[in-house]
Amino acid sequence: MKLFSHFAAVGFSNSYLIAADGSRDAILVDPGILDVVLLRLIEDNGYYVREILITHGHWNHYGGVKTLLKIYDARVWSARPEMDGIECTVLEGGNIKLSGLDVEVIPVIGHTDDSLMFRIDSFYFTGDVLSAGRTGTTPDNVSRELLFLELNEKLFNRDGHGIVLPGHGPPSTIRAEANLFHKYERPSY
């Protein structure tokens, strides 16, 4: 498997390009913007974007999709049936095979009502639910507690060597984030 990351100054967000070994079909995660750097990353490596995975419906995670769809005949996957007129194939959880890769879809309640994490191999694309050293923002205390419970149940009990690739900031590991999570007591409300 090949994995490339792209940082966009607009929205300060990360996008990820993934392809199976020997394949030219690629998956793009959270294309917040399609700039020259991302387009060159795709084209200079000889990839064709077939699938676009969206972790949640914030513009800085899907803002580049309309332009991408003018270049590539890709299918867009998210928890929503559409975003700003972009038709999406709805994901609710489970396992799917895309562009020769096994993708686990993990819904996570708390940050938004449509947040998804994606696991491909040992990489966890967490969007905004988890970044290095912090969890995602939430609209209220109940949602915050739900997010903590979801992360504890759906992520922190997995292989600690799994790599966390967030929507913002540097990568981390499940072990590092679980240690931080369990080290600091959550506030009581």
N, C-alpha and C positions, 0 to 999 in steps of 0.2 A: 504494500500500500504506500502511496505517496501522499504527503500532507504538506500544504503550504499555508502560511498565514499572511493576512493583509491587514494593515492598520490604516484606517481612514481618519484624517484629521477632522473631517466634517462628522460630527457626532461622536468623535473619539471612540470609535467602535472597531471591533475585530471581525473579519470575515475569514472563512476557511475554505480552501479548495482541496478536495480529496478525490483520489482515483485509485482503482485497483491496479496492482502491478500488471504491466503489459496492456492496459486498457487506455483508450483515449477518451472514453466517456467519463465525465466528472460530475461530482456533487459539489455544490456551493452552499455554504451555511452562512446565513445572515448577511447578505450583501446590502449593507446600508447605503452604499453609493457605488456606482460603477465609474471609477476614474481610470486614467491612462495606466496607472501602475497595476491595478487589478486586471484590466484587459490584457496588458502585456504578460502578466503572470499566467493567465489562461492560454493566450495564443502562443507565446514563446515556448511553452512546454507542450504544445500540440494537443491541447485538450479541447473538448466540446462539452459545454455545460448541458447535461441532460436533466438534472434534478436540482431543485433549489429548496433547501430546508430552512424554515423560518421558526426561530425559537419562541417568538411572541410578536404581537402586533404593534410594537413601537417603531416609528418611522426610521430611526437610525439602525434598524435591523432588516428592513425590507425596502428602503428607499431606492435602491438601484435595480429592483426587479423589472419595472416597466421597460427600462432601457435594455436590460439583459434579454428580455423576451423579444426585442426587435432584432437581436443578433442570433440568439439561440432558440431552438424549438425545445424549450425545457418545461418540465412539469413542476409546479410550485406546490409544496406540501406545508401545511400548518394546521393549527387547531381550529382555524376559522375557514368558512367556505369561500370567503373573499376578503380582500383588503384593498381599499381604495380602487375598486373596480377590477382588481386582479383576481381571477378565479383560482382557487386553491383546492387541492385534494385534501380532505380533512383527515387528520391523524388523531387517534384517541388513545394510543398506547399499543404496545405489543412489538412484534418483530416484522420487518419487511426487508426485501432484497432490492437494492437500488444500484444500478450501474456496476453490478458484480460484487457489491459489498453488503454485508449483513448490517442492518441498522436497527437498533433497539430504540423505540420511542417511549419516553418516560414523561408522563404528564406530572406537573408540579403545581400545586395550589399555593397561592400567597402573593407573589410579585404582581402577576396579572391573572385574569381568569382564563387566559389562553397560553400559559407558559408550558413549554416542552423542553426537555433535555433530550439529546441524541447521543447514543453510544455507538461508536464504530471502532471495533477492535478494543483497545484499552484507552481510547480517547473519549472523553465526555464533554460534549459541547453544551455548556450550561446557560448560554444567553445571559440574562441578568439575574437569575435566581442565586448564582454563586460566583463570586470573583475571588481573586487571591486576597485572603484576609478579611473578607466581609460577605455577608449575604445581601440579597437584593432588597431594595426598598419595598415597602408595602403601604397600602392606603390607610391601614388602621392596626390596632394592637391584636385584634383577633386574626387578621390575615398574617401578621408577623408570626404569631404562635403556630398557625397552620404551616407556614413556610418552614419554620424550624422542625416541626414534626415530619413534614414531607422529606426534607433533606436527610434527617436522621434515619428515616425508614427506607428511602429509595436510593440513597447515595452513600452515606457514611458507613453502611454495613457491608460495602463491597470491597473488592481488592484494593488495598491502600496504595498500590503502585499505579492505579489508574490515573491518567493525566487529565486534569481539569483545564479545558480551553474555554475561557469566559468570553462574553460579549464585550467586555471592557477590561483592560489591564493585562498583566502578564499571566502566563500559565502557572499552574500549581499542581499538587497531587491530592488525591482523595485523603490520604493519610494526614498531610499537613493541614488541610481544612477541617478534617474531623477532630484533630488534636486541638486546634483553636476553638472549635465549636464546643468541645467538651471541657476545655480548660476554663473558659469564662462562663460563669453562671448567667443564664438569661435573666433579664429583669422580670420581676413579677409585677403584674398590673392589677 
